[in-house]
Amino acid sequence: MATHVVHNFTVIIERDEDGMYVVSVPALPGCHTEGRTLEEAKAMAVDAIQGYCESLLAHGETIPQESWAEAFIGNIPVSLRVPA
């Protein structure tokens, strides 16, 4: 009987020049997806992460744990001089 364990993954969602929401999962190299809306992108992220992790387990590999002790995700204000 299988048990379910919840893993939390950081996802980065950015809007591209075509208006699509592009998703990457830093802890899972090569795990990317996209959606037309933010909600769709989040749902697609769950599906992509599940598929990636299921493949890892099927090949006898472990699911990576995130290590963000040395990382920063956020906004940094930058003052730029622009020509008049």
Secondary structure, 3 states (H helix, E strand, C coil): CCCCCCCCCCCEEEECCCCCEEEECCCCCCCEEEECCHHHHHHHHHHHHHHHHHHHHHCCCCCCCCCCCCCCCCCCCCCCCCCC
